[in-house]
Amino acid sequence: MLKIFKTLIIALVLIYMFPISSKAEEYINYNDLIENAKALDGKYIELKGEAIGESMRRGSYTWINISDGSNAMGIWLTNQEADKVKTYGSYKFKGDMVKVAEPAVSTAGIWTFMGKA
């Protein structure tokens, strides 16, 4: 029993000594993303925000808007991924939090995220 306990302690210490880091830059403030559009073109971006408004289905894909509280971003997702969002925010309701971590493409300051929510 003591040997198992020691092994567990050593394993936990090693896990916390070498944290796993993501290659994606995380953006919660969309102003930074908008201002650095050219520098971040094609890089992995992790974007978090509240789902707002309503979903807009177009064939097998869906547009949803997410907000950081001051700005909003449109995200192009498959219908299966968009269906995971159950509540969209409005003045009366708080929407689901959405996180997108995919390569982003900026063309003339317009961001396109295609991936998984």
BELRAJO-V416436 format. One line per field, one symbol per residue. ss: DSSP state (h for helix, s for strand, l for the rest). psi: psi as a letter, one per 40 degrees, with the letter a starting at -180 (. if undefined). burial: # if it has 16 or more other ideal C-beta (glycine too) atoms within 10 Angstrom, else .. A space follows every 50 residues. Layout:
# BELRAJO-V416436
ss: ???
psi: ???
burial: ???
This chain:
# BELRAJO-V416436
ss: lhhhhhhhhhhhhhhhhlllllllsssllhhhhhhlhhhhlllsssssss ssssssssllsssssssllllssssssshhhhllllllslllllllssss sssssssllssssssll
psi: dddddddddddddddedgihiiehhhhdhddddddfdddeheihhhhiih hibiighgbeihhihiieddiiihhhiiddddedhdhhiaddihiihhhh gihihhhfehhhhhah.
burial: .......................##.#..#..##..#..#....###.## ###........#.#####....#.###...##..#..##.....##.#.# ##.###....#.#.#.#
